[in-house]
Amino acid sequence: MIFNRLDARLLGRLVLLVAALAASGYATLHHAYGLALGALVLLLVLVLDLTRYLMRGQQALADFTLALKYRDFSRQYPAQSVPASLRPLHEAFNQVNATFRALRAEQEGQFQYLQTILALLDTGIVSYDTAGTVAWVNEAFKQTLHLPYLKNIRALQSRQPVLYEAICRAVPGQPVVVKLTVGPQTVQLLVSATQFKLRDEAFTLLAFKNVSQALADTETAAWQQLLRVMTHEIMNSVAPIASLADSLGRHVQRARQQEASDELLDDVGTGIRIIQQRSEGLLRFAQVYRDFSTLASPQRTTLYVQELLQATRQLLAEQLAAQGIEVTLSVRPAHLILHADGHLLEQVLINLVLNAAQAVTQTPNPRISLLAWPDEQERVVIEVKDNGSGIPTDVLDSIFIPFFTTRPNGSGIGLSLAKQIMQLHQGSIQVHSVVGAGSAFQLWFPPSVTF
């Protein structure tokens, strides 16, 4: 109906235009120049009206196309205050704009949803183009590397050269583990890379996962399994030896009563006693390591860190004073508290202090410092620091492995036991050492176990 009305109006204008043209020609042939002039004026008006009539739709279409080009879908086209011929066109424009606005709102909602998900991940994610310009980075990445911002991936070359080199060598689908020192801690990151194209532009997407705890848990589990197997085998071997020694001892007693050779009996008796003593020693050895491999869950209580460190210092005060070692203590704030197992932590601190005392034996003015403080993330940090000989770099990565020791009479379980106790508290133990300057062992407790 509307189109019929549109065609009628156009047809009417064309009829009037032809009539004016015919009247102008007729007046000219009959030398009625005044009438001819009037007909020409009318013809001009009709031509202009027809042009304007035809151009209104084209102008509206041009405006709509320009708005599409600049993605401006906020414009509204009036459908009531325009001629009826333009109403369907304006209504169509408004419907198209409404559809695009709905699609844009849906895309923005999905984008915000994705942003929220990525912000909650504990995996650092960063994407950058071929020039290294960072297009997007989440908070986990910045927190993992302690970076407030990152504009270009090449900025890591000066801050984290090891990580930057790993990124440059990264192959999509082949993740690598990189060991870094970030602030006071040493972390291991699993770096994965992938590449994609967006609007014909190539991007690289990197994911950084802190796997230090996972690797430590796996390592500890492997060692525990090894210790269980070793304990089982040793006890299975030693128990029969001890039983046999006991039986031989009884035989010797009976042989003495039968007047056997005293010299022979003495030799046999001596050998049996040696076997029995060694067997008992091996049994005690196996029991110690079985206790290490089956360490119970911590019984957490509220501890004042100041009291914990003072108790440790007082327990070892006489031994350290005899060696001429000065022990200082500092807790900030003084009322710092911790939710942990006091007995297990005291065992860890005793091991660390004794290790520090061993390290300062050849140092003039030997000194051990016991420090504690909360960091910016409300994690409690306890540090045992000495000014001793330090730990050589080539053995620094091995000191937490069970049975590894550089001392002639060391057992090699003190630091590995300390590491396991910290893992039971969902924490970690870090070491920083400089040969000739001393070492610092730090116990880090996560906020979830602090008040």
C-alpha positions as CSV (number, residue, x, y, z in Angstrom):
1,M,0.0,0.0,0.0
2,I,2.8,2.4,0.9
3,F,4.7,1.5,-2.3
4,N,1.6,2.1,-4.3
5,R,1.2,5.6,-2.7
6,L,4.9,6.2,-3.4
7,D,4.5,5.3,-7.1
8,A,1.4,7.5,-7.4
9,R,3.2,10.5,-6.0
10,L,6.1,9.9,-8.4
11,L,3.7,9.4,-11.3
12,G,1.9,12.6,-10.5
13,R,5.0,14.6,-10.5
14,L,6.0,13.1,-13.8
15,V,2.6,13.9,-15.3
16,L,2.8,17.5,-14.1
17,L,6.4,17.7,-15.5
18,V,5.3,16.5,-18.9
19,A,2.2,18.8,-18.9
20,A,4.4,21.9,-18.1
21,L,6.8,20.9,-20.8
22,A,4.0,20.5,-23.3
23,A,2.4,23.8,-22.3
24,S,5.8,25.5,-22.7
25,G,6.2,24.1,-26.2
26,Y,2.6,24.9,-27.2
27,A,2.9,28.6,-26.0
28,T,6.2,29.0,-27.8
29,L,4.6,27.8,-31.1
30,H,1.8,30.2,-30.8
31,H,4.1,33.1,-29.8
32,A,2.6,33.4,-26.3
33,Y,5.9,34.1,-24.7
34,G,4.5,35.2,-21.4
35,L,2.7,31.9,-21.1
36,A,5.8,30.1,-22.3
37,L,7.9,31.8,-19.6
38,G,5.4,30.9,-16.9
39,A,5.4,27.3,-18.1
40,L,9.2,27.2,-18.1
41,V,9.3,28.5,-14.5
42,L,6.7,25.9,-13.5
43,L,8.8,23.3,-15.3
44,L,11.9,24.4,-13.4
45,V,10.1,24.2,-10.0
46,L,8.7,20.7,-10.9
47,V,12.2,19.5,-11.9
48,L,13.6,20.8,-8.6
49,D,10.8,19.2,-6.6
50,L,11.2,15.9,-8.4
51,T,15.0,16.0,-7.7
52,R,14.5,16.8,-4.0
53,Y,11.8,14.1,-3.9
54,L,14.2,11.5,-5.4
55,M,17.2,12.6,-3.3
56,R,15.6,12.4,0.1
57,G,15.9,8.6,0.2
58,Q,19.4,8.7,-1.2
59,Q,20.5,11.3,1.4
60,A,19.1,9.2,4.2
61,L,20.8,6.1,2.8
62,A,24.1,8.0,2.5
63,D,23.9,9.2,6.1
64,F,23.1,5.6,7.3
65,T,26.1,4.2,5.3
66,L,28.4,6.8,6.8
67,A,27.2,6.0,10.3
68,L,27.9,2.3,9.6
69,K,31.4,3.2,8.4
70,Y,32.2,4.8,11.8
71,R,30.2,2.2,13.7
72,D,27.8,4.8,15.1
73,F,24.7,2.9,15.9
74,S,23.3,5.4,18.4
75,R,21.5,7.5,15.8
76,Q,17.7,7.4,15.6
77,Y,15.9,8.1,12.4
78,P,12.5,9.7,12.9
79,A,9.6,7.7,11.4
80,Q,6.7,10.0,12.2
81,S,7.9,13.5,11.2
82,V,9.0,12.5,7.7
83,P,7.0,11.9,4.5
84,A,5.3,8.6,4.4
85,S,7.5,7.5,1.5
86,L,10.6,7.7,3.9
87,R,9.0,6.0,6.9
88,P,9.7,2.4,5.9
89,L,13.3,3.3,5.1
90,H,13.8,5.1,8.5
91,E,12.1,2.2,10.3
92,A,14.5,-0.3,8.6
93,F,17.5,1.9,9.6
94,N,16.3,2.0,13.2
95,Q,15.9,-1.8,13.3
96,V,19.4,-2.3,11.9
97,N,20.8,0.1,14.5
98,A,19.0,-1.7,17.3
99,T,20.3,-5.1,16.1
100,F,23.9,-3.8,16.0
101,R,23.5,-2.2,19.5
102,A,22.3,-5.5,20.8
103,L,25.2,-7.4,19.2
104,R,27.7,-4.9,20.6
105,A,26.2,-5.1,24.1
106,E,26.4,-8.9,23.9
107,Q,30.0,-8.7,22.7
108,E,31.0,-6.3,25.5
109,G,29.3,-8.6,28.0
110,Q,31.2,-11.6,26.8
111,F,34.4,-9.6,26.8
112,Q,33.8,-8.5,30.4
113,Y,33.0,-12.1,31.3
114,L,36.2,-13.2,29.7
115,Q,38.2,-10.4,31.5
116,T,36.7,-11.5,34.8
117,I,37.7,-15.1,34.3
118,L,41.2,-14.3,33.2
119,A,41.6,-12.0,36.2
120,L,40.7,-14.8,38.6
121,L,43.2,-17.3,37.0
122,D,46.5,-17.8,38.9
123,T,48.1,-18.3,35.5
124,G,49.8,-15.2,34.1
125,I,48.7,-14.5,30.5
126,V,50.2,-11.9,28.1
127,S,49.7,-11.3,24.4
128,Y,51.8,-9.2,22.1
129,D,52.2,-8.5,18.4
130,T,55.2,-8.9,16.0
131,A,56.7,-5.6,17.2
132,G,56.5,-6.8,20.8
133,T,53.8,-4.3,21.8
134,V,51.7,-5.9,24.6
135,A,48.1,-6.0,23.7
136,W,46.8,-7.5,26.9
137,V,48.2,-8.7,30.2
138,N,46.4,-10.0,33.3
139,E,47.0,-9.3,37.0
140,A,48.4,-12.7,37.7
141,F,51.3,-12.1,35.3
142,K,52.2,-8.8,36.8
143,Q,52.0,-10.2,40.4
144,T,54.1,-13.2,39.5
145,L,56.9,-11.1,38.1
146,H,56.3,-8.1,40.4
147,L,55.7,-5.8,37.3
148,P,53.4,-2.8,37.7
149,Y,52.9,-2.6,34.0
150,L,54.4,-4.0,30.7
151,K,54.1,-2.1,27.4
152,N,56.6,-4.1,25.4
153,I,57.7,-7.7,25.8
154,R,61.3,-6.5,25.2
155,A,61.3,-4.7,28.5
156,L,61.7,-8.2,30.1
157,Q,65.2,-8.4,28.6
158,S,66.6,-6.0,31.3
159,R,64.4,-7.2,34.1
160,Q,64.3,-10.9,33.6
161,P,66.9,-11.9,30.9
162,V,66.5,-15.6,31.6
163,L,62.7,-15.4,31.0
164,Y,63.1,-13.2,28.0
165,E,65.5,-15.7,26.4
166,A,63.1,-18.5,27.1
167,I,60.3,-16.5,25.5
168,C,62.4,-15.9,22.4
169,R,63.1,-19.6,22.1
170,A,59.5,-20.7,22.9
171,V,58.0,-23.1,20.4
172,P,54.2,-23.4,20.3
173,G,53.0,-26.6,21.9
174,Q,56.3,-27.2,23.7
175,P,56.2,-25.7,27.2
176,V,59.4,-25.2,29.1
177,V,60.2,-24.7,32.8
178,V,62.2,-21.5,33.7
179,K,63.8,-20.9,37.1
180,L,63.8,-17.2,38.1
181,T,64.6,-15.1,41.1
182,V,61.7,-12.7,41.6
183,G,62.3,-10.4,44.6
184,P,63.4,-12.4,47.6
185,Q,62.0,-15.7,46.2
186,T,63.1,-18.3,43.6
187,V,60.2,-19.5,41.4
188,Q,59.9,-22.0,38.6
189,L,57.6,-21.0,35.8
190,L,56.0,-23.2,33.2
191,V,56.0,-21.1,30.0
192,S,53.7,-22.0,27.2
193,A,53.3,-20.2,23.9
194,T,50.8,-20.1,21.0
195,Q,50.3,-17.9,18.0
196,F,47.2,-16.7,16.3
197,K,45.9,-14.0,13.9
198,L,43.4,-11.3,14.5
199,R,42.3,-9.0,11.7
200,D,45.2,-10.2,9.6
201,E,47.7,-9.3,12.4
202,A,49.9,-11.9,14.0
203,F,49.9,-12.2,17.8
204,T,51.7,-14.4,20.3
205,L,50.0,-15.6,23.5
206,L,52.1,-16.6,26.5
207,A,51.0,-18.4,29.6
208,F,53.1,-18.4,32.8
209,K,52.3,-21.0,35.5
210,N,54.1,-20.9,38.8
211,V,54.9,-24.6,39.3
212,S,57.3,-24.3,42.2
213,Q,54.9,-25.7,44.7
214,A,53.8,-28.5,42.4
215,L,57.3,-29.5,41.5
216,A,58.3,-29.4,45.2
217,D,55.3,-31.5,46.2
218,T,56.2,-34.0,43.4
219,E,59.8,-34.1,44.5
220,T,58.8,-34.6,48.1
221,A,56.4,-37.4,47.2
222,A,59.0,-39.2,45.2
223,W,61.5,-39.0,48.0
224,Q,58.9,-40.2,50.5
225,Q,58.2,-43.2,48.3
226,L,61.9,-43.9,48.1
227,L,62.3,-43.7,51.8
228,R,59.3,-46.1,52.4
229,V,60.8,-48.6,50.0
230,M,64.3,-48.2,51.6
231,T,62.9,-48.5,55.1
232,H,61.0,-51.6,54.2
233,E,64.0,-53.3,52.6
234,I,66.4,-52.4,55.4
235,M,64.0,-53.6,58.1
236,N,63.3,-56.8,56.3
237,S,67.0,-57.5,56.0
238,V,68.0,-56.4,59.5
239,A,65.3,-58.1,61.5
240,P,66.4,-61.7,60.6
241,I,70.0,-60.7,61.3
242,A,69.1,-59.5,64.8
243,S,67.1,-62.7,65.4
244,L,69.9,-64.9,64.2
245,A,72.4,-63.1,66.4
246,D,70.1,-63.7,69.4
247,S,69.8,-67.4,68.6
248,L,73.6,-67.7,68.2
249,G,74.1,-66.0,71.5
250,R,71.9,-68.7,73.1
251,H,73.9,-71.4,71.4
252,V,77.1,-69.9,72.7
253,Q,75.8,-70.0,76.2
254,R,74.9,-73.7,75.8
255,A,78.3,-74.4,74.3
256,R,80.0,-72.8,77.3
257,Q,78.1,-75.1,79.6
258,Q,79.5,-78.0,77.5
259,E,83.1,-76.9,78.0
260,A,83.8,-75.9,74.4
261,S,87.0,-73.9,73.5
262,D,86.9,-70.7,75.4
263,E,88.9,-68.8,72.8
264,L,86.6,-69.9,70.0
265,L,83.5,-69.2,72.0
266,D,84.9,-65.7,72.9
267,D,85.5,-64.9,69.2
268,V,82.1,-66.1,68.2
269,G,80.5,-64.2,71.0
270,T,82.4,-61.0,70.1
271,G,81.3,-61.4,66.4
272,I,77.7,-62.0,67.4
273,R,77.7,-58.9,69.7
274,I,79.1,-56.8,66.8
275,I,76.4,-58.1,64.5
276,Q,73.7,-57.5,67.1
277,Q,74.9,-53.9,67.8
278,R,75.1,-53.1,64.1
279,S,71.7,-54.6,63.5
280,E,70.2,-52.5,66.3
281,G,71.9,-49.4,64.8
282,L,70.5,-50.1,61.4
283,L,67.0,-50.6,63.0
284,R,67.3,-47.2,64.7
285,F,68.5,-45.7,61.4
286,A,65.5,-47.1,59.6
287,Q,63.2,-45.9,62.3
288,V,64.5,-42.3,62.0
289,Y,64.0,-42.2,58.2
290,R,60.6,-43.9,58.5
291,D,59.5,-41.1,60.9
292,F,60.8,-38.6,58.3
293,S,58.8,-40.1,55.5
294,T,55.6,-40.3,57.5
295,L,55.6,-36.9,59.1
296,A,52.2,-36.2,60.6
297,S,50.0,-33.3,59.7
298,P,50.7,-30.1,61.7
299,Q,48.6,-29.4,64.7
300,R,48.1,-25.6,64.2
301,T,47.7,-23.2,67.1
302,T,48.0,-19.5,67.4
303,L,51.7,-18.6,68.0
304,Y,53.4,-15.4,68.9
305,V,56.4,-15.2,66.6
306,Q,58.4,-13.2,69.2
307,E,57.9,-16.0,71.7
308,L,58.8,-18.7,69.2
309,L,62.1,-17.1,68.3
310,Q,62.9,-16.3,71.9
311,A,62.3,-19.9,72.9
312,T,64.6,-21.1,70.1
313,R,67.4,-18.7,71.1
314,Q,67.1,-19.6,74.8
315,L,67.2,-23.3,74.0
316,L,70.5,-23.0,72.2
317,A,71.9,-20.0,74.2
318,E,74.5,-22.0,76.2
319,Q,75.8,-23.9,73.1
320,L,76.1,-20.7,71.0
321,A,77.6,-18.7,73.8
322,A,80.3,-21.4,74.2
323,Q,81.2,-20.9,70.5
324,G,81.3,-17.1,70.9
325,I,78.3,-16.6,68.6
326,E,76.2,-13.4,69.0
327,V,72.5,-14.0,68.4
328,T,70.2,-11.0,67.7
329,L,66.4,-11.1,67.4
330,S,64.0,-8.7,65.7
331,V,60.2,-9.1,65.1
332,R,58.2,-6.3,63.4
333,P,55.6,-5.8,64.7
334,A,56.2,-7.2,68.1
335,H,52.7,-8.8,68.3
336,L,53.1,-10.6,65.0
337,I,51.2,-13.9,65.2
338,L,51.1,-17.1,63.2
339,H,48.7,-20.1,62.9
340,A,51.1,-23.1,62.8
341,D,52.4,-26.1,64.6
342,G,54.9,-24.7,67.2
343,H,56.7,-28.0,67.8
344,L,57.4,-28.5,64.1
345,L,58.5,-24.9,63.5
346,E,60.8,-25.1,66.6
347,Q,62.4,-28.2,65.0
348,V,62.9,-26.3,61.8
349,L,64.4,-23.2,63.5
350,I,66.7,-25.4,65.6
351,N,68.1,-27.0,62.5
352,L,68.6,-23.7,60.7
353,V,70.3,-22.1,63.7
354,L,72.6,-25.1,64.2
355,N,73.5,-25.0,60.5
356,A,74.2,-21.3,60.8
357,A,76.4,-21.9,63.9
358,Q,78.3,-24.5,61.8
359,A,78.7,-21.9,59.0
360,V,80.2,-19.2,61.2
361,T,82.8,-21.3,63.0
362,Q,85.7,-19.8,61.0
363,T,84.2,-16.3,60.9
364,P,85.6,-13.4,63.1
365,N,82.8,-11.9,65.2
366,P,80.3,-14.6,64.3
367,R,76.7,-13.5,64.3
368,I,73.3,-15.1,63.8
369,S,70.1,-13.0,63.3
370,L,66.6,-14.2,63.9
371,L,64.1,-11.9,62.0
372,A,60.4,-11.9,61.3
373,W,58.0,-9.5,59.5
374,P,54.8,-9.5,57.3
375,D,55.2,-8.6,53.7
376,E,52.9,-6.5,51.6
377,Q,50.6,-9.5,50.9
378,E,50.3,-10.2,54.6
379,R,52.5,-13.3,54.5
380,V,54.6,-13.9,57.6
381,V,58.3,-14.3,56.8
382,I,60.8,-15.7,59.4
383,E,64.5,-15.4,58.5
384,V,67.6,-17.1,60.0
385,K,70.6,-15.1,58.8
386,D,74.3,-15.6,59.4
387,N,77.6,-13.9,58.4
388,G,79.4,-17.2,57.8
389,S,81.2,-18.8,54.8
390,G,78.1,-19.0,52.6
391,I,77.0,-21.9,50.4
392,P,78.9,-22.7,47.1
393,T,76.8,-22.1,44.0
394,D,77.3,-25.6,42.7
395,V,75.7,-27.2,45.7
396,L,73.0,-24.6,46.4
397,D,70.3,-26.4,44.4
398,S,71.0,-29.7,46.2
399,I,70.8,-28.7,49.8
400,F,67.1,-29.7,50.2
401,I,67.6,-33.2,48.7
402,P,67.3,-35.9,51.4
403,F,70.7,-37.4,52.5
404,F,72.7,-34.7,50.7
405,T,75.3,-33.1,53.0
406,T,78.7,-31.5,52.7
407,R,79.6,-32.3,56.3
408,P,81.6,-35.4,57.2
409,N,79.2,-36.4,59.9
410,G,76.1,-34.8,58.6
411,S,72.9,-36.9,58.0
412,G,71.5,-34.7,55.2
413,I,67.9,-34.7,56.4
414,G,67.7,-31.5,58.4
415,L,67.0,-29.1,55.5
416,S,64.8,-31.6,53.6
417,L,62.8,-32.1,56.8
418,A,62.5,-28.4,57.2
419,K,61.2,-28.2,53.6
420,Q,58.7,-30.9,54.2
421,I,57.4,-29.2,57.3
422,M,57.0,-25.9,55.4
423,Q,55.1,-27.7,52.7
424,L,52.7,-29.2,55.3
425,H,52.0,-25.6,56.3
426,Q,51.4,-24.6,52.6
427,G,54.5,-22.5,52.8
428,S,58.0,-22.6,51.4
429,I,61.6,-22.2,52.4
430,Q,64.0,-20.0,50.4
431,V,67.7,-19.6,50.6
432,H,69.9,-16.7,49.6
433,S,73.7,-17.2,50.0
434,V,76.8,-15.4,49.0
435,V,80.1,-17.2,49.4
436,G,82.2,-15.4,52.0
437,A,79.4,-13.1,53.1
438,G,76.8,-15.5,54.6
439,S,73.5,-17.1,54.1
440,A,69.8,-16.3,54.8
441,F,67.1,-18.9,55.1
442,Q,63.6,-17.6,54.9
443,L,60.4,-19.4,55.9
444,W,57.4,-18.0,54.0
445,F,53.8,-18.6,55.3
446,P,50.8,-17.9,53.0
447,P,48.1,-15.5,54.2
448,S,45.7,-18.3,54.6
449,V,47.5,-19.5,57.7
450,T,48.1,-16.1,59.2
451,F,45.9,-13.8,61.2
